[in-house]
């Protein structure tokens, strides 16, 4: 029976490759995805019919009877090209089974005593790797939008017996399994597909550490749901980039590039022209600025000259008619000079909008530095009397030390040792 199942699986593979050779030539290009794209994971439920298990113990006999089973499984698969998949399955098709007719072995001839009359079926699981080929994509153009898909599959792997001794105590086996079948899947949405499969399995295994082999066949109907994990972001970006490298797109990009070069050249010419105009405007602006600055400087110099003249004339034309005189090398106000200070204060009281500068002077006796300090002290002494004794606001009085920079007649005249009063020109 195992040979028959192997032949059926080989026939399925030959049909698949033959179908691929008759496929249409104009096939859309299949995107070349990376390893982590287009994986799917799913669950399966199975209903199967198991034939009698044939035991090879020197004489052929039947160790378990035939019957129906139900089970579960999980599947991990990856699309590799145009609807072709490789998948890894772990199935337990005999998770729930029923008792069946059983032909007893001769305990004498075979040497295996029967533990009890309770009959049971073989319980087993399998881990298999399979190749899945889409018949639609073999005989028709590959279409990623196609929802229905008819396919064949074939593969093999390890089978594990999980009998708990209903007939033979501790009967645990490990062997090989070949499987193949026909299936149909339907994409219910972008990320999930339902499928149904008809499958035939050939299983051969032996008792652990024994040369005796059992083999039997299963016929299954599988129902399942697979979740598509989709394409990674990196692969999406890579496919988008590759899509730009078609000949038509390449020619269009070249034309677009030539047009952009022409526009850039025109923009550069316009920019150069505008830059020339900007330079001319900057030169004109700089010329106007220079003229304005020169004109402003001339006006400023003229005004400064006028102000300087006014300040110089102030000492002559805006002085009060008398000054407070001091003894040689003294800044003490003499009693005979108090009448003058009182008269000046009365003028300030009568004219509240008049402010005065108190200018101190010295004769040429002594050094310049000493006389400058002495003239400062003489002006401050007069200001102190005006503020303290006659109540004049200190803000209306300004001190100006002249030292011995101005003199009249004989350098030693009393007139050169004075404090004079000048009206402040606003």
C-alpha positions in Angstrom: 0.0 0.0 0.0 2.9 2.4 0.8 4.2 1.9 -2.7 0.8 2.8 -4.2 0.7 6.0 -2.2 4.2 6.9 -3.3 3.2 6.3 -6.9 0.1 8.6 -6.5 2.2 11.4 -5.0 4.7 11.1 -7.8 1.9 11.2 -10.4 0.6 14.4 -8.8 4.0 16.0 -9.1 4.4 15.0 -12.8 0.9 16.5 -13.5 1.9 19.7 -11.8 5.2 20.1 -13.8 3.4 19.1 -17.0 0.8 21.7 -16.4 3.5 24.3 -15.8 5.0 23.6 -19.3 1.6 24.3 -20.9 1.1 27.5 -19.1 0.5 30.7 -21.2 3.7 32.5 -22.1 2.5 36.0 -21.3 2.6 35.9 -17.6 2.7 38.9 -15.4 6.0 39.4 -13.6 6.0 37.9 -10.1 7.5 40.2 -7.5 10.7 38.8 -5.9 9.9 39.0 -2.2 12.3 38.6 0.7 12.4 35.7 3.1 10.1 37.3 5.7 7.3 38.1 3.3 4.2 36.1 2.3 4.2 33.7 5.2 0.9 32.2 6.4 -0.2 30.4 9.5 -3.3 28.4 9.9 -5.3 25.6 11.7 -6.8 22.5 10.2 -9.5 20.0 11.1 -9.5 16.5 9.5 -11.8 13.6 9.1 -10.2 10.4 7.9 -10.7 6.7 7.2 -7.9 4.4 8.3 -7.4 1.0 6.8 -6.2 -2.0 8.8 -2.7 -1.7 10.2 -0.7 -4.6 8.9 1.9 -5.9 11.3 5.0 -7.7 10.2 5.8 -10.1 13.0 7.1 -13.0 11.0 3.5 -13.8 9.8 1.2 -11.1 8.5 -1.8 -10.2 10.7 -3.8 -7.2 11.7 -3.0 -5.3 14.9 -5.6 -2.6 14.7 -8.9 -2.5 12.9 -10.1 0.0 10.3 -12.4 2.9 11.0 -13.0 6.7 11.1 -11.0 9.3 13.0 -11.1 13.1 13.6 -8.3 15.4 14.4 -6.6 18.8 14.4 -3.4 20.3 13.0 -1.5 23.5 12.4 0.2 24.6 9.2 3.0 27.1 8.5 3.4 28.0 4.8 5.3 30.4 2.5 4.5 31.4 -1.1 7.7 31.1 -3.1 6.6 31.8 -6.7 3.4 32.3 -8.7 1.1 30.6 -6.2 3.6 27.8 -5.4 4.1 27.2 -1.7 6.2 25.2 0.7 4.6 24.3 3.9 5.2 22.6 7.2 2.4 20.7 8.9 1.9 19.1 12.2 -1.3 17.0 12.2 -3.0 14.7 14.7 -5.6 13.2 12.5 -6.6 10.5 15.0 -7.1 12.7 18.0 -10.6 11.1 18.3 -11.3 7.6 16.9 -13.7 4.8 17.3 -13.3 1.0 17.9 -13.6 -1.3 14.9 -13.5 -4.9 13.8 -10.3 -6.6 14.8 -8.7 -9.9 13.6 -6.8 -11.5 16.4 -3.3 -12.7 16.0 -2.5 -16.3 16.9 -0.7 -15.9 20.3 1.1 -19.2 19.8 2.4 -18.6 16.3 3.3 -15.0 16.7 4.3 -15.0 20.3 2.4 -11.8 21.3 -0.2 -12.4 24.0 -3.4 -10.4 23.9 -3.7 -8.1 26.9 -7.5 -7.7 26.7 -10.4 -8.0 24.4 -10.9 -4.2 24.2 -10.3 -3.2 20.6 -8.9 0.1 19.4 -7.5 1.9 16.4 -4.0 3.4 15.8 -3.5 6.9 17.1 -0.7 8.8 15.5 0.6 12.3 14.6 2.9 13.5 11.8 5.3 16.3 11.0 5.6 16.7 7.3 7.1 19.2 4.8 5.1 19.6 1.5 5.3 21.2 -1.8 2.0 22.9 -3.0 1.5 23.8 -6.7 -1.4 25.9 -8.0 -3.1 24.4 -11.1 -4.7 27.7 -11.9 -1.4 29.5 -12.1 0.1 26.6 -14.1 -2.6 26.5 -16.8 -3.5 30.2 -16.7 -1.7 33.5 -16.2 -0.7 34.3 -12.6 -3.2 36.6 -11.1 -2.7 38.0 -7.6 -6.3 39.0 -7.4 -7.7 35.5 -8.1 -9.7 34.3 -5.1 -10.4 30.6 -6.0 -7.4 28.3 -6.4 -7.2 24.6 -7.2 -3.9 23.0 -6.2 -2.1 19.7 -5.6 0.4 18.9 -2.9 2.8 16.2 -2.0 5.4 15.7 0.7 6.7 13.5 3.5 8.0 13.5 7.0 8.0 11.7 10.3 5.0 9.8 11.9 4.6 9.1 15.6 2.3 6.5 17.1 0.6 7.4 20.3 -1.1 4.1 21.3 -1.6 3.7 25.0 -1.8 -0.1 25.1 -5.4 -0.9 24.3 -4.1 -4.0 22.7 -0.4 -3.9 23.2 0.8 -2.1 26.3 3.4 0.6 25.7 3.2 0.3 21.9 4.9 3.6 20.8 6.3 3.7 17.3 8.2 6.2 15.1 8.4 6.0 11.3 8.0 7.8 8.0 5.0 9.1 6.2 4.4 10.1 2.6 1.3 12.2 1.7 -0.3 13.8 -1.4 -3.6 15.1 -2.4 -5.8 17.7 -4.1 -7.1 20.9 -2.6 -9.1 24.0 -3.2 -8.6 27.4 -1.4 -10.7 30.5 -1.4 -9.5 33.9 -0.4 -12.3 35.4 1.8 -10.3 38.6 2.4 -6.8 40.0 1.8 -5.5 38.3 4.9 -7.4 35.0 5.2 -8.2 32.0 3.1 -10.4 28.9 3.6 -9.4 25.6 2.1 -10.6 22.0 1.7 -8.4 19.0 0.8 -8.6 15.4 -0.1 -5.5 13.6 1.1 -4.0 10.1 1.0 -1.2 9.1 3.5 1.1 6.1 3.6 2.6 5.4 7.0 5.3 2.9 8.0 6.7 2.6 11.5 8.2 0.0 13.9 8.3 -0.7 17.5 11.0 1.3 19.3 14.3 -0.7 19.2 12.6 -3.4 17.1 13.0 -4.6 13.5 9.3 -5.3 13.2 7.4 -2.8 10.9 3.8 -1.8 10.6 2.3 0.0 7.7 -1.1 1.3 6.8 -2.9 4.0 4.7 -5.2 6.9 5.7 -7.6 8.8 3.5 -8.5 12.2 4.8 -10.7 15.3 4.2 -9.1 18.4 5.6 -10.8 21.8 6.4 -8.8 24.8 7.4 -8.2 28.5 7.7 -4.9 30.2 6.9 -4.0 33.7 7.9 -1.7 35.6 5.4 0.9 37.7 7.3 1.5 39.7 4.1 4.5 41.5 2.7 7.0 43.3 4.9 7.4 47.1 4.6 10.9 46.7 3.3 9.7 44.4 0.5 6.9 46.8 -0.4 9.4 49.7 -0.7 11.8 47.5 -2.8 9.0 46.3 -5.1 7.9 50.0 -5.6 11.4 50.9 -6.5 11.7 48.0 -9.0 8.4 49.0 -10.6 10.1 52.3 -11.5 12.8 50.5 -13.5 10.7 49.2 -16.4 11.8 50.3 -19.9 8.7 52.5 -20.4 9.2 54.1 -17.0 13.0 54.5 -17.7 12.3 56.3 -21.0 9.7 58.5 -19.4 12.1 59.3 -16.6 14.8 60.2 -19.2 12.4 62.6 -21.0 11.4 64.1 -17.7 15.0 64.5 -16.7 15.8 66.2 -20.0 12.9 68.6 -19.5 14.0 69.3 -16.0 17.5 70.0 -17.2 16.2 72.5 -19.8 14.0 74.2 -17.2 17.0 74.4 -14.8 19.1 76.0 -17.6 16.4 78.5 -18.3 16.0 79.2 -14.6 19.8 79.7 -14.2 19.7 82.2 -17.2 16.8 84.1 -15.6 18.6 84.0 -12.2 21.8 85.4 -13.8 19.8 88.2 -15.5 18.0 89.0 -12.2 21.3 88.9 -10.4 22.6 91.6 -12.8 19.6 93.7 -12.2 19.9 93.2 -8.4 23.6 94.2 -8.6 22.7 97.4 -10.5 20.0 98.2 -7.9 22.4 97.6 -5.1 25.0 99.9 -6.7 22.4 102.6 -7.2 21.2 102.1 -3.6 24.8 102.4 -2.3 25.3 105.5 -4.3 22.1 107.1 -2.9 23.1 106.0 0.6 26.6 107.6 0.2 25.0 110.9 -1.1 22.5 110.9 1.8 25.2 110.2 4.3 27.4 113.0 2.8 24.4 115.4 2.8 23.5 114.4 6.4 27.2 114.8 7.4 27.3 118.3 5.9 24.1 119.3 7.7 25.4 117.8 10.9 28.7 119.6 10.6 26.8 122.8 9.9 24.6 122.4 12.9 27.5 121.4 15.1 29.3 124.6 13.9 26.3 126.7 14.8 26.0 125.0 18.2 29.7 125.5 18.9 29.4 129.1 18.0 26.4 129.5 20.2 28.3 127.9 23.1 31.3 130.0 22.5 29.1 133.1 22.2 27.3 132.1 25.4 30.3 133.1 27.5 30.1 136.6 26.0 26.5 137.3 25.1 24.5 135.2 27.6 26.5 136.0 30.8 24.8 137.6 33.7 26.1 141.2 34.3 28.2 140.3 37.3 30.3 137.4 38.8 31.1 136.2 42.3 34.8 137.0 43.0 37.2 135.0 45.2 40.4 135.6 47.0 43.6 134.1 45.7 43.7 130.2 46.1 40.3 130.3 47.9 36.9 128.9 47.1 35.2 130.4 50.1 32.4 132.9 49.2 33.1 136.3 50.8 30.3 138.1 52.6 30.6 141.1 50.2 29.6 138.8 47.3 26.4 137.5 48.9 24.4 140.3 47.4 25.2 139.2 43.9 24.1 135.6 44.7 20.9 136.9 46.2 20.2 139.0 43.1 20.8 135.9 40.8 18.5 133.8 42.9 15.8 136.4 42.6 16.1 136.4 38.8 15.7 132.6 38.8 12.6 132.8 41.0 11.1 135.4 38.7 11.9 133.4 35.7 11.2 129.7 36.4 12.0 128.7 32.8 15.6 129.9 33.0 18.4 127.6 33.9 22.0 128.6 34.6 25.4 127.2 34.1 27.8 128.2 37.0 31.3 128.5 35.4 34.3 128.6 37.7 37.5 130.4 36.7 41.0 130.8 38.1 44.0 133.1 37.4 47.3 131.8 36.1 48.8 131.1 39.5 49.4 127.4 40.0 49.2 124.4 37.7 46.5 123.6 35.2 45.3 120.5 37.1 45.2 122.4 40.4 43.3 125.3 39.0 40.8 123.0 37.3 39.9 121.5 40.6 39.8 124.9 42.3 37.4 126.3 39.7 35.2 123.2 40.2 35.1 123.8 44.0 34.3 127.6 43.6 31.3 126.8 41.3 30.1 124.1 43.7 30.4 126.5 46.7 28.1 129.1 44.9 25.6 126.4 43.9 25.4 125.1 47.5 24.5 128.6 48.8 21.9 129.1 46.0 20.2 125.7 46.8 20.6 125.7 50.6 20.0 129.3 51.4 17.7 130.6 48.7 15.9 127.4 47.7 16.8 127.2 44.1 16.2 123.7 42.5 19.6 122.0 42.1 18.4 120.6 38.7 18.3 124.2 37.3 22.0 124.7 38.1 24.9 123.1 36.1 28.6 123.2 37.1 31.3 123.9 34.5 34.9 124.1 35.6 37.1 126.3 33.3 40.3 126.5 35.3 42.6 129.1 33.8 41.5 128.6 30.2 39.9 132.1 30.0 41.5 135.2 31.3 41.0 139.0 31.1 43.7 141.7 31.2 46.4 141.1 33.8 46.5 137.4 34.5 46.5 138.1 38.3 43.3 140.3 38.2 40.6 139.4 40.7 38.2 139.1 37.6 40.0 135.9 36.7 39.1 134.4 40.1 35.4 134.2 39.8 32.2 132.2 39.2 30.1 133.6 36.3 26.5 132.8 35.5 25.4 131.8 31.9 21.9 131.1 30.7 21.6 127.6 29.4 20.6 127.6 25.7 18.2 124.7 25.1 
